[in-house]
Amino acid sequence: MKVMKSSREGGVLVAWFYLIIASFGEIFGVLSINVFIRKISIGRLLLLIASFSFGFIFLALAMREIPMGTAYAIWTGLGAVGAVLVGVFFFNESASWKRMMFLTFIISGAVGLKVFT
């Protein structure tokens, strides 16, 4: 027997998907800042604005179903983790065990918020 989900449950699932997409907007926004300050140009400024705008639009969509505090905390947490990983892999930033341990704490907090929301 197939169990049908309510439209509300489907909407919440889509909202979580939107939140993940929004996090990529933040990650690319931070990456765009780093690229922009290395060589300032209008094109890079527009990329920076577009990246953050993309993230904010999807954050707003996610917040239709996910409580503001939870959505914002997860958005910033995933964005922070992504930004650190981009820094490590593409900009030769430190990947010390301490940094990785604290990234694990951020991820654990985001998972905890998802599980208990």
ZADO-1210 file (C-alpha; in nm, 4 decimals, padded with zeros to 6 digits):
<atoms>
<atom x="00.0000" y="00.0000" z="00.0000" code="MET" pos="1"/>
<atom x="00.1349" y="00.3387" z="-00.0991" code="LYS" pos="2"/>
<atom x="00.1311" y="00.6106" z="00.1658" code="VAL" pos="3"/>
<atom x="00.0573" y="00.9550" z="00.0273" code="MET" pos="4"/>
<atom x="00.2356" y="01.2549" z="00.1763" code="LYS" pos="5"/>
<atom x="00.0363" y="01.5640" z="00.2474" code="SER" pos="6"/>
<atom x="00.1081" y="01.8727" z="00.0401" code="SER" pos="7"/>
<atom x="00.2488" y="02.0350" z="00.3558" code="ARG" pos="8"/>
<atom x="00.5118" y="01.7609" z="00.3932" code="GLU" pos="9"/>
<atom x="00.6046" y="01.7987" z="00.0268" code="GLY" pos="10"/>
<atom x="00.6333" y="02.1747" z="00.0738" code="GLY" pos="11"/>
<atom x="00.8660" y="02.1316" z="00.3691" code="VAL" pos="12"/>
<atom x="01.0853" y="01.8928" z="00.1711" code="LEU" pos="13"/>
<atom x="01.1073" y="02.1439" z="-00.1136" code="VAL" pos="14"/>
<atom x="01.1912" y="02.4167" z="00.1400" code="ALA" pos="15"/>
<atom x="01.4876" y="02.2139" z="00.2670" code="TRP" pos="16"/>
<atom x="01.6015" y="02.1690" z="-00.0915" code="PHE" pos="17"/>
<atom x="01.5722" y="02.5474" z="-00.1403" code="TYR" pos="18"/>
<atom x="01.7804" y="02.5995" z="00.1717" code="LEU" pos="19"/>
<atom x="02.0601" y="02.3819" z="00.0363" code="ILE" pos="20"/>
<atom x="02.0499" y="02.5740" z="-00.2923" code="ILE" pos="21"/>
<atom x="02.0596" y="02.9016" z="-00.0944" code="ALA" pos="22"/>
<atom x="02.3736" y="02.7803" z="00.0821" code="SER" pos="23"/>
<atom x="02.5448" y="02.7427" z="-00.2541" code="PHE" pos="24"/>
<atom x="02.4541" y="03.1045" z="-00.3270" code="GLY" pos="25"/>
<atom x="02.6329" y="03.2072" z="-00.0093" code="GLU" pos="26"/>
<atom x="02.9355" y="02.9887" z="-00.0846" code="ILE" pos="27"/>
<atom x="02.9685" y="03.1299" z="-00.4363" code="PHE" pos="28"/>
<atom x="02.9083" y="03.4787" z="-00.2993" code="GLY" pos="29"/>
<atom x="03.2008" y="03.4474" z="-00.0588" code="VAL" pos="30"/>
<atom x="03.4123" y="03.2949" z="-00.3353" code="LEU" pos="31"/>
<atom x="03.3142" y="03.5913" z="-00.5550" code="SER" pos="32"/>
<atom x="03.4324" y="03.8349" z="-00.2872" code="ILE" pos="33"/>
<atom x="03.7715" y="03.6652" z="-00.2812" code="ASN" pos="34"/>
<atom x="03.7951" y="03.6729" z="-00.6616" code="VAL" pos="35"/>
<atom x="03.6742" y="04.0363" z="-00.6741" code="PHE" pos="36"/>
<atom x="03.9307" y="04.1683" z="-00.4248" code="ILE" pos="37"/>
<atom x="04.2125" y="03.9967" z="-00.6140" code="ARG" pos="38"/>
<atom x="04.1204" y="04.1812" z="-00.9356" code="LYS" pos="39"/>
<atom x="03.8480" y="04.4434" z="-00.9215" code="ILE" pos="40"/>
<atom x="03.6192" y="04.4627" z="-01.2255" code="SER" pos="41"/>
<atom x="03.2548" y="04.5322" z="-01.3016" code="ILE" pos="42"/>
<atom x="03.2018" y="04.1750" z="-01.4215" code="GLY" pos="43"/>
<atom x="03.3321" y="04.0324" z="-01.0959" code="ARG" pos="44"/>
<atom x="03.1217" y="04.2770" z="-00.8963" code="LEU" pos="45"/>
<atom x="02.8121" y="04.1686" z="-01.0894" code="LEU" pos="46"/>
<atom x="02.8999" y="03.8025" z="-01.0232" code="LEU" pos="47"/>
<atom x="02.9286" y="03.8819" z="-00.6526" code="LEU" pos="48"/>
<atom x="02.5900" y="04.0571" z="-00.6470" code="ILE" pos="49"/>
<atom x="02.4241" y="03.7816" z="-00.8508" code="ALA" pos="50"/>
<atom x="02.5631" y="03.5066" z="-00.6258" code="SER" pos="51"/>
<atom x="02.4382" y="03.6620" z="-00.3042" code="PHE" pos="52"/>
<atom x="02.1050" y="03.7570" z="-00.4641" code="SER" pos="53"/>
<atom x="02.0573" y="03.3962" z="-00.5725" code="PHE" pos="54"/>
<atom x="02.1267" y="03.2809" z="-00.2161" code="GLY" pos="55"/>
<atom x="01.8892" y="03.5350" z="-00.0607" code="PHE" pos="56"/>
<atom x="01.6073" y="03.4486" z="-00.3015" code="ILE" pos="57"/>
<atom x="01.6276" y="03.0784" z="-00.2192" code="PHE" pos="58"/>
<atom x="01.6654" y="03.1527" z="00.1528" code="LEU" pos="59"/>
<atom x="01.3421" y="03.3528" z="00.1356" code="ALA" pos="60"/>
<atom x="01.1690" y="03.0658" z="-00.0435" code="LEU" pos="61"/>
<atom x="01.2902" y="02.8193" z="00.2200" code="ALA" pos="62"/>
<atom x="01.1677" y="03.0434" z="00.5017" code="MET" pos="63"/>
<atom x="00.8099" y="03.0035" z="00.3809" code="ARG" pos="64"/>
<atom x="00.8120" y="02.6596" z="00.5473" code="GLU" pos="65"/>
<atom x="01.1198" y="02.6493" z="00.7730" code="ILE" pos="66"/>
<atom x="01.1304" y="02.8682" z="01.0871" code="PRO" pos="67"/>
<atom x="01.3483" y="03.1771" z="01.0439" code="MET" pos="68"/>
<atom x="01.6011" y="03.0915" z="01.3151" code="GLY" pos="69"/>
<atom x="01.6500" y="02.7373" z="01.1883" code="THR" pos="70"/>
<atom x="01.6737" y="02.8405" z="00.8230" code="ALA" pos="71"/>
<atom x="01.9218" y="03.1191" z="00.8924" code="TYR" pos="72"/>
<atom x="02.1405" y="02.9081" z="01.1210" code="ALA" pos="73"/>
<atom x="02.1613" y="02.6248" z="00.8703" code="ILE" pos="74"/>
<atom x="02.2142" y="02.8627" z="00.5781" code="TRP" pos="75"/>
<atom x="02.5041" y="03.0376" z="00.7486" code="THR" pos="76"/>
<atom x="02.6455" y="02.7102" z="00.8814" code="GLY" pos="77"/>
<atom x="02.6464" y="02.5383" z="00.5433" code="LEU" pos="78"/>
<atom x="02.7793" y="02.8551" z="00.3845" code="GLY" pos="79"/>
<atom x="03.0613" y="02.8749" z="00.6387" code="ALA" pos="80"/>
<atom x="03.1545" y="02.5103" z="00.5899" code="VAL" pos="81"/>
<atom x="03.1459" y="02.5508" z="00.2126" code="GLY" pos="82"/>
<atom x="03.3537" y="02.8687" z="00.2245" code="ALA" pos="83"/>
<atom x="03.6195" y="02.7030" z="00.4400" code="VAL" pos="84"/>
<atom x="03.6333" y="02.4011" z="00.2079" code="LEU" pos="85"/>
<atom x="03.6630" y="02.6267" z="-00.0998" code="VAL" pos="86"/>
<atom x="03.9447" y="02.8111" z="00.0785" code="GLY" pos="87"/>
<atom x="04.1236" y="02.4866" z="00.1568" code="VAL" pos="88"/>
<atom x="04.0858" y="02.3314" z="-00.1898" code="PHE" pos="89"/>
<atom x="04.1263" y="02.6363" z="-00.4124" code="PHE" pos="90"/>
<atom x="04.3126" y="02.9037" z="-00.2124" code="PHE" pos="91"/>
<atom x="04.5653" y="02.6965" z="-00.0191" code="ASN" pos="92"/>
<atom x="04.4176" y="02.7764" z="00.3240" code="GLU" pos="93"/>
<atom x="04.5020" y="02.5630" z="00.6256" code="SER" pos="94"/>
<atom x="04.3229" y="02.2299" z="00.6724" code="ALA" pos="95"/>
<atom x="04.4455" y="02.1689" z="01.0261" code="SER" pos="96"/>
<atom x="04.2714" y="01.9072" z="01.2353" code="TRP" pos="97"/>
<atom x="04.1385" y="02.1817" z="01.4641" code="LYS" pos="98"/>
<atom x="03.9682" y="02.3638" z="01.1755" code="ARG" pos="99"/>
<atom x="03.8196" y="02.0375" z="01.0517" code="MET" pos="100"/>
<atom x="03.7007" y="01.9490" z="01.4017" code="MET" pos="101"/>
<atom x="03.5143" y="02.2780" z="01.4348" code="PHE" pos="102"/>
<atom x="03.3672" y="02.2377" z="01.0869" code="LEU" pos="103"/>
<atom x="03.2346" y="01.9037" z="01.2090" code="THR" pos="104"/>
<atom x="03.0705" y="02.0865" z="01.5006" code="PHE" pos="105"/>
<atom x="02.9003" y="02.3272" z="01.2583" code="ILE" pos="106"/>
<atom x="02.7737" y="02.0381" z="01.0471" code="ILE" pos="107"/>
<atom x="02.6536" y="01.8562" z="01.3588" code="SER" pos="108"/>
<atom x="02.4622" y="02.1650" z="01.4666" code="GLY" pos="109"/>
<atom x="02.2962" y="02.1961" z="01.1257" code="ALA" pos="110"/>
<atom x="02.1978" y="01.8291" z="01.1310" code="VAL" pos="111"/>
<atom x="02.0635" y="01.8678" z="01.4839" code="GLY" pos="112"/>
<atom x="01.8503" y="02.1651" z="01.3801" code="LEU" pos="113"/>
<atom x="01.7143" y="01.9660" z="01.0852" code="LYS" pos="114"/>
<atom x="01.6352" y="01.6613" z="01.2979" code="VAL" pos="115"/>
<atom x="01.4633" y="01.8539" z="01.5765" code="PHE" pos="116"/>
<atom x="01.2698" y="02.1049" z="01.3637" code="THR" pos="117"/>
</atoms>
